[in-house]
Amino acid sequence: MRVLCEELHRPPTEAGRCGPEVRSDLRVRIEPREHGGIEIELHSRVEPYYGESIRRLADTVLEELGIHHARVQIEDEGALPFVISARLEAAVRRAGLGKGTRVLPERVTLPEPSTRDHMRRSRLYVPGSEPKYFINAALYGPDAVILDLEDSVHPSEKDAARLLVRNALRAIDFLACERMVRINQLPLGLEDLDEIVPECPDLILIPKVEVPDQVVAVEKRIAEVKSDYGLTRPTWLMPILESALGIENAFAIATASEKTVALTIGLEDYTADIGVVKTSSGTESLYARQRVLNAAHAAGIQAIDSVFGDVGDLDALRAWATNSRNVGFEGMGCLHPTQIPIIHEAFAPTASEIERARKIVTAYNEAQEKALGVVSLGSKMIDPPVLNRALKLIARAQAMGVLQ
Amino acid sequence: MPVAEKTELLTNAAGRSVLETVNGRPQTPYLGVGKYRPTGTKASPPIRTAADYPENGDKVVADLETALRKCGLRDGMVLSSHHHLRDGDRVALMMLHAASRLGAKDLVWFPSASFPSQKSAIELMESGVIDHIEGSMNGPLGDYCTQGKMRGLGVLRSHGGRGQAIQDGEVHIDIAVIAAPSADAFGNCDGSQGKSACGSLGFALADSIYADHVIVVTDNLVPFPCVPCQIQGNNVDYVVQVDSIGDAAKIVSGTTQITRSPDRLRIAELVARFLRDAGIMRNGFSFQAGAGGIALAFVSYLKQLMKEAGVKARFVRGGSTKFLVELLEEGLTDYILDGQTFDLDGVRSIASNPRHVATSPFTSYNYHGKGNFASMVDAVVLGATEVDLNFNANVVTHSDGRLMHGIGGWQNCLASKCTILAVPSFRDRIPVILDEVTTLCGPGELIDVIVTERGIAINPRRQDLMDAVKGSTLPIRPLADIKAEVERICGGRPCRPKHGDRPVAVVKWVDGTVLDTVWQVSGSF
């Protein structure tokens, strides 16, 4: 009984944000008490429309978390239900209560599981603590949406962001986008997995990987969680190399897990690690990027480029992305939706490339019909690697919609 | 206190409850688009003679009080002002305060629009100097009206409807006070020059012709002749010189900015692609877009598509901004027909480019004329606070019934061959697509396309547009589908706040009939 009372007299805890500049979020302040039931004080921008609905939701969430007596203040800036629920849960957990209970919003229909070789030209980063960016992220048509728990989330908000991201994975329809989550550096990242993996993200980005064991640890934890929940959907991995050591271990990291489908590089941290300034020409990271490329190709997985940080300079982005494709990357990260179409255009095969590939395939098919041993197009011989490259390019052009 | 008259309610052709009488004047309820055919003659201002005006043309008097006194200011008069200087305007309050000092009571303030900086008009309503405002009200004035504190009823009209009401004699202006960035002593005025330059002075045109008395207030008195002149001095009684007619920083934006909101950019891009894919964007076409974030981004996307397709417009309608000016200067349009000028590039262009032409809503939007420009525009892009499944739209009130925006040129623009509302599908969790709009401002039969970030809905009445975009990659969806998706995201349908049972303002249709009622909203906000 004494223990219980101590819990009940914890100081009030808060979660979320409010204020005139805040949108689609709320601040919950919760003060557990010994009796008196749940008392909700609500101020909401949308009070006339959803006031009752917010109160009902708060009652339900608190009930599920086993909170029966508390003073609750909610300052709501038009948050959607999955956000309200995540913020309430975060505030309760910060009070040291509600342990072991996950209050989950209704789940939208899960899309088909993604495949190992899913097209990954663009992946849009969305800060895990900014719910206003979640809801429409997929509308801009990136190949993937990354709900980020790492660098875009303040250390003091990691616990709350994890719940928001978990709820977003359930409540938001991400359309045709691959649903990715960037977890925190280990060991914190392993705790993220406990909350996130049951909601079936398609891919986990592992930041600042330096040694293969880190990938193995993530793979193991994911397998444990999935086994606990009886899940069989694949959860792919994409390690991010962001240091000189990570780059040196690129191939070992790329081959550390069967689940790894792509390898990528984080240039902000990498250039900081080697003590140089990051430029838009990228000469300072030439070796590192080539190393990642080669390791990925050697491991038979996708090589994915870094993000391009200057979201205002679309011309420089176009130049970077074109170069990136020319050297063998299959995609890159996006920090703003306006970058997506530029990147898609840059990674799409050009009309002349498609034309040449079709000629190669046609010439090859004609030679097969005539049972010719040697196939040539003009003065050039078409050997199997040339044919394979042409077939791949055509398939890619079709997947990108630039070829019917 | 409240509206003294009986509030008999009728149901109009749109099914809305409207008042039979407004501020003592009998009304015609809305009959449908193009159904009301008034007869009779226009209002006629009194005949004047040059014998009563100085032969040397010098109509300058000492100050505004003198001018108002000479115009015979008395209780109950209708005083008009204009919003060419927008939130930077000083002249409207100058006029009202001068009238107050002269002891006038129960005035009707008839502005072309009111702005938040004019909130001290509330004190003049409290003290009985102003009885009521007939013109758009938002911010503190909108709240004052929706809380039911104004004595008379607010009357909300479009820019074209305001001209129509003046011309048809629905509103008789006793004294019009025109703020002029440049004027001569005879009263010729121009808006494109001077330290308070604002571009067009089109909102004052009907007032200058039909008001009993016209006073020009300027901070840039130039020797006769003031050319070009947008307002003719032969309609002007007095000219008053002041130090400043407005706060330059608030008259026009230095530059108008394209939104950086990805949702809004997406909406803008979808609108531009719709114009292209529907075949509206073709050589010699015309369009109108305002100065809001979505509209500016739309112009920028459309410009790119026009360049790619090698297409040139015959004219674009302003609200002019640097984005329209760029179209003109790069040869992508032959003309800008400008209703108002929003930024410094617009002001510079209208002053120097003969193809950037100032127009008045009185000539371009007045429905009781021999046609008007509005119906000749191929496509117009507008906003809205709410739309419903019948494509009806609201632009004046928030979903809780509070007055948020004026009608502006919005209703007039609906006459365009393709009217597009570019709106987010929800704002702060509040769905924009409803079963029924809170206040009806635009009949759905005139609204052709609703573009949201989640898809484009074409009015089923426009099968031709449906056919035109067949095969396009645009996300064309039924409006009900978008509505259902948004309600799922927002956690169900919103509750509809109950309005009070007392009318506080009426919404006029472009022909002067009464389209809807704005009801009192209780509580503080």
Interface residues (C-beta under 8 A of the other chain):
Chain A: R23 S24 R45 V46 P48 Y49 Y50 G51 E52 S53 L57 E77 G78 A79 L80 P81 I135 N136 L139 Y140 H336 P337 T338
Chain B: P262 D263 L265 R266 S399 D400 R427 D428 R429 I430 E453 R454 I489 C490 G491 G492 P494 C495 R496 P497
